């Protein structure tokens, strides 16, 4: 699926993330865990994509986006998850997806409580 802008690509990624959240909700229900005790956040670093997901207003620039992706709005209205903005410099997914400078890598590892095991 080809996107014509980074906003559209991020919006489509939010759609995929929303599907994953619903999968986790079903898993929790199948395991008899109370879903309402957990508040999941789907982090995004593209402000226009987040605004599009939160605002039902239709823009001429986004009319070509398949209606299925606007399903995110319905899920947000059910308060199944939060969709906060996270600056790119603080995006923890970078730990697993990008080559990071040593300082940033150490910061993310520390925030994730990941510690190195001393060699024997």
Backbone as CSV, one residue per row, in Angstrom:
resi,resn,N_x,N_y,N_z,CA_x,CA_y,CA_z,C_x,C_y,C_z
1,UNK,0.839,-1.156,0.000,0.000,0.000,0.000,0.898,1.238,0.000
2,UNK,0.739,2.094,-0.971,1.578,3.272,-1.123,0.867,4.483,-0.531
3,UNK,1.596,5.247,0.267,1.053,6.469,0.855,1.629,7.666,0.119
4,UNK,0.823,8.710,0.006,1.281,9.895,-0.716,1.921,10.937,0.193
5,UNK,1.933,10.685,1.505,2.568,11.621,2.433,2.959,10.884,3.708
6,UNK,3.836,11.503,4.485,4.231,10.881,5.755,3.049,10.860,6.717
7,UNK,2.195,11.863,6.649,1.009,11.884,7.513,0.104,10.701,7.203
8,UNK,-0.116,10.447,5.931,-0.953,9.313,5.547,-0.320,7.997,5.991
9,UNK,0.973,7.863,5.823,1.666,6.643,6.243,1.552,6.445,7.753
10,UNK,1.730,7.514,8.509,1.620,7.427,9.973,0.185,7.101,10.388
11,UNK,-0.784,7.674,9.695,-2.190,7.416,9.992,-2.518,5.942,9.759
12,UNK,-1.996,5.401,8.679,-2.201,3.979,8.391,-1.508,3.109,9.440
13,UNK,-0.353,3.557,9.925,0.340,2.822,10.987,-0.473,2.862,12.282
14,UNK,-1.134,3.986,12.556,-2.008,4.069,13.730,-3.151,3.065,13.613
15,UNK,-3.647,2.891,12.409,-4.699,1.900,12.157,-4.199,0.499,12.523
16,UNK,-3.001,0.173,12.060,-2.423,-1.144,12.366,-2.215,-1.303,13.873
17,UNK,-1.738,-0.255,14.520,-1.541,-0.295,15.971,-2.849,-0.486,16.716
18,UNK,-3.897,0.148,16.226,-5.217,0.007,16.840,-5.696,-1.437,16.734
19,UNK,-5.447,-2.065,15.609,-5.816,-3.477,15.460,-5.069,-4.343,16.476
20,UNK,-3.808,-4.029,16.717,-3.022,-4.785,17.696,-3.588,-4.606,19.103
21,UNK,-4.001,-3.387,19.430,-4.588,-3.134,20.744,-5.851,-3.969,20.927
22,UNK,-6.682,-4.041,19.909,-7.901,-4.843,20.010,-7.579,-6.328,20.128
23,UNK,-6.503,-6.756,19.499,-6.072,-8.149,19.642,-5.673,-8.413,21.095
24,UNK,-4.932,-7.471,21.697,-4.553,-7.628,23.104,-5.787,-7.643,24.002
25,UNK,-6.764,-6.816,23.682,-7.990,-6.797,24.473,-8.669,-8.165,24.429
26,UNK,-8.741,-8.751,23.245,-9.342,-10.085,23.118,-8.528,-11.120,23.887
27,UNK,-7.206,-11.032,23.809,-6.348,-11.956,24.547,-6.598,-11.840,26.045
28,UNK,-6.652,-10.610,26.555,-6.904,-10.409,27.982,-8.247,-11.009,28.371
29,UNK,-9.268,-10.788,27.551,-10.583,-11.361,27.838,-10.526,-12.884,27.830
30,UNK,-9.826,-13.468,26.863,-9.701,-14.923,26.787,-8.976,-15.494,28.001
31,UNK,-8.074,-14.711,28.578,-7.330,-15.141,29.767,-8.038,-14.736,31.060
32,UNK,-9.251,-14.231,30.922,-10.060,-13.772,32.059,-9.379,-12.672,32.861
33,UNK,-8.619,-11.839,32.178,-8.017,-10.674,32.819,-8.940,-9.484,32.590
34,UNK,-8.992,-8.606,33.570,-9.872,-7.448,33.458,-9.175,-6.371,32.637
35,UNK,-9.671,-6.159,31.429,-9.057,-5.198,30.510,-9.111,-3.786,31.063
36,UNK,-10.175,-3.431,31.777,-10.355,-2.051,32.236,-9.274,-1.612,33.215
37,UNK,-8.518,-2.545,33.769,-7.416,-2.191,34.672,-6.202,-1.689,33.899
38,UNK,-6.191,-1.913,32.611,-5.043,-1.555,31.793,-5.414,-0.417,30.842
39,UNK,-4.578,0.588,30.809,-4.771,1.687,29.866,-3.579,1.676,28.918
40,UNK,-3.838,1.341,27.686,-2.768,1.293,26.703,-2.663,2.624,25.982
41,UNK,-1.452,2.956,25.619,-1.206,4.159,24.838,-0.556,3.761,23.528
42,UNK,-1.077,4.295,22.469,-0.492,4.121,21.147,0.244,5.419,20.861
43,UNK,1.566,5.373,20.896,2.368,6.583,20.794,2.581,6.976,19.343
44,UNK,2.453,8.252,19.088,2.661,8.755,17.740,3.521,10.002,17.758
45,UNK,4.319,10.185,16.707,5.165,11.377,16.629,4.809,12.251,15.427
46,UNK,3.672,11.994,14.820,3.231,12.793,13.684,1.946,13.518,14.085
47,UNK,2.087,14.794,14.437,0.946,15.552,14.939,-0.232,15.613,13.965
48,UNK,-0.009,15.802,12.661,-1.168,15.801,11.750,-1.911,14.459,11.729
49,UNK,-1.201,13.351,11.825,-1.857,12.039,11.833,-2.673,11.861,13.109
50,UNK,-2.135,12.308,14.239,-2.865,12.217,15.506,-4.107,13.101,15.452
51,UNK,-3.958,14.307,14.918,-5.105,15.215,14.791,-6.180,14.608,13.898
52,UNK,-5.771,13.952,12.818,-6.716,13.319,11.907,-7.468,12.190,12.620
53,UNK,-6.774,11.454,13.475,-7.406,10.354,14.197,-8.385,10.858,15.255
54,UNK,-8.098,12.007,15.832,-8.937,12.534,16.908,-10.067,13.428,16.408
55,UNK,-9.941,13.962,15.214,-10.895,14.943,14.716,-11.660,14.381,13.522
56,UNK,-12.981,14.266,13.634,-13.755,13.697,12.532,-13.898,14.618,11.320
57,UNK,-13.381,15.819,11.439,-13.476,16.767,10.329,-12.768,16.198,9.093
58,UNK,-13.411,16.270,7.965,-12.816,15.764,6.730,-12.092,16.899,6.019
59,UNK,-10.878,16.647,5.629,-10.083,17.633,4.915,-9.926,17.203,3.462
60,UNK,-9.866,18.165,2.586,-9.707,17.858,1.160,-8.450,17.037,0.909
61,UNK,-7.395,17.299,1.690,-6.130,16.582,1.485,-6.220,15.112,1.885
62,UNK,-7.203,14.753,2.704,-7.274,13.379,3.206,-8.468,12.609,2.648
63,UNK,-9.177,13.179,1.711,-10.368,12.516,1.172,-10.034,11.202,0.473
64,UNK,-8.827,11.075,-0.033,-8.458,9.866,-0.773,-8.114,8.693,0.147
65,UNK,-7.974,8.953,1.444,-7.621,7.879,2.376,-8.828,6.957,2.543
66,UNK,-8.599,5.689,2.416,-9.652,4.682,2.517,-10.413,4.842,3.831
67,UNK,-11.721,4.715,3.755,-12.590,4.901,4.917,-12.239,3.946,6.060
68,UNK,-11.669,2.792,5.744,-11.359,1.826,6.805,-10.370,2.399,7.808
69,UNK,-9.509,3.296,7.363,-8.526,3.848,8.279,-9.161,4.816,9.272
70,UNK,-10.305,5.393,8.918,-10.993,6.306,9.827,-11.673,5.560,10.973
71,UNK,-11.671,4.250,10.941,-12.188,3.399,12.010,-11.445,3.675,13.320
72,UNK,-10.235,4.205,13.233,-9.450,4.560,14.424,-10.261,5.501,15.306
73,UNK,-10.941,6.457,14.698,-11.719,7.442,15.461,-12.769,6.768,16.332
74,UNK,-13.437,5.777,15.767,-14.464,5.051,16.517,-13.853,4.372,17.739
75,UNK,-12.692,3.771,17.551,-12.039,3.080,18.661,-11.565,4.069,19.726
76,UNK,-11.065,5.219,19.308,-10.656,6.255,20.265,-11.856,6.755,21.062
77,UNK,-12.999,6.895,20.409,-14.194,7.385,21.103,-14.670,6.404,22.166
78,UNK,-14.323,5.134,22.035,-14.667,4.118,23.037,-13.692,4.127,24.209
79,UNK,-12.663,4.969,24.117,-11.639,5.109,25.169,-10.925,3.785,25.455
80,UNK,-10.699,2.996,24.412,-9.976,1.735,24.583,-8.483,1.965,24.765
81,UNK,-8.015,3.124,24.313,-6.600,3.453,24.417,-6.429,4.957,24.293
82,UNK,-5.243,5.415,24.613,-4.891,6.831,24.478,-3.977,6.989,23.273
83,UNK,-3.991,8.165,22.706,-3.152,8.453,21.544,-2.393,9.756,21.794
84,UNK,-1.365,9.693,22.659,-0.602,10.913,22.952,0.470,11.180,21.897
85,UNK,0.832,12.450,21.797,1.951,12.836,20.938,3.241,12.645,21.725
86,UNK,4.225,12.039,21.097,5.555,11.878,21.685,6.557,12.432,20.681
87,UNK,7.380,13.405,21.100,8.371,13.947,20.164,9.275,12.844,19.619
88,UNK,9.697,13.008,18.403,10.552,12.018,17.751,11.776,11.690,18.590
89,UNK,12.327,12.696,19.264,13.540,12.484,20.071,13.290,11.594,21.277
90,UNK,12.023,11.393,21.650,11.691,10.578,22.819,10.976,9.278,22.449
91,UNK,10.938,8.941,21.186,10.214,7.762,20.732,10.987,6.497,21.088
92,UNK,10.449,5.726,22.036,11.143,4.534,22.527,11.232,3.415,21.493
93,UNK,10.360,3.425,20.510,10.427,2.399,19.463,11.748,2.468,18.714
94,UNK,12.393,3.638,18.732,13.685,3.780,18.056,14.717,2.802,18.605
95,UNK,14.555,2.413,19.862,15.475,1.458,20.481,15.529,0.161,19.675
96,UNK,14.408,-0.218,19.093,14.326,-1.484,18.361,14.371,-1.323,16.845
97,UNK,14.281,-0.086,16.366,14.154,0.098,14.922,15.251,0.918,14.267
98,UNK,16.099,1.564,15.064,17.104,2.448,14.469,18.465,2.260,15.121
99,UNK,19.489,2.594,14.364,20.841,2.646,14.931,20.939,3.957,15.704
100,UNK,21.226,3.865,16.991,21.241,5.051,17.843,22.654,5.392,18.289
101,UNK,22.858,6.679,18.553,24.120,7.097,19.152,24.190,6.517,20.560
102,UNK,25.375,6.338,21.054,25.587,5.672,22.338,24.791,6.317,23.479
103,UNK,24.815,7.644,23.561,24.125,8.330,24.660,22.620,8.070,24.603
104,UNK,22.031,8.182,23.407,20.593,7.949,23.267,20.258,6.490,23.553
105,UNK,21.085,5.581,23.089,20.878,4.163,23.358,20.906,3.895,24.855
106,UNK,21.898,4.432,25.545,22.000,4.232,26.991,20.806,4.839,27.726
107,UNK,20.342,5.989,27.254,19.169,6.623,27.874,17.946,5.730,27.735
108,UNK,17.683,5.236,26.530,16.529,4.373,26.310,16.652,3.065,27.094
109,UNK,17.834,2.478,27.126,18.031,1.244,27.886,17.758,1.476,29.365
110,UNK,18.217,2.592,29.876,17.988,2.929,31.276,16.494,3.122,31.548
111,UNK,15.799,3.834,30.664,14.365,4.065,30.837,13.573,2.762,30.769
112,UNK,14.068,1.803,30.014,13.403,0.506,29.893,13.867,-0.468,30.974
113,UNK,14.713,0.009,31.879,15.274,-0.814,32.962,16.026,-2.023,32.424
114,UNK,16.710,-1.845,31.310,17.524,-2.908,30.729,18.963,-2.676,31.153
115,UNK,19.525,-3.662,31.791,20.889,-3.533,32.288,21.770,-4.598,31.646
116,UNK,23.023,-4.260,31.464,23.939,-5.242,30.887,24.349,-6.237,31.966
117,UNK,24.584,-7.454,31.534,25.031,-8.503,32.446,26.548,-8.515,32.413
118,UNK,27.173,-8.377,33.579,28.641,-8.384,33.590,29.178,-9.727,33.089
119,UNK,30.245,-9.665,32.321,30.837,-10.907,31.817,31.572,-11.610,32.949
120,UNK,31.658,-12.905,32.837,32.285,-13.721,33.885,33.752,-13.860,33.633
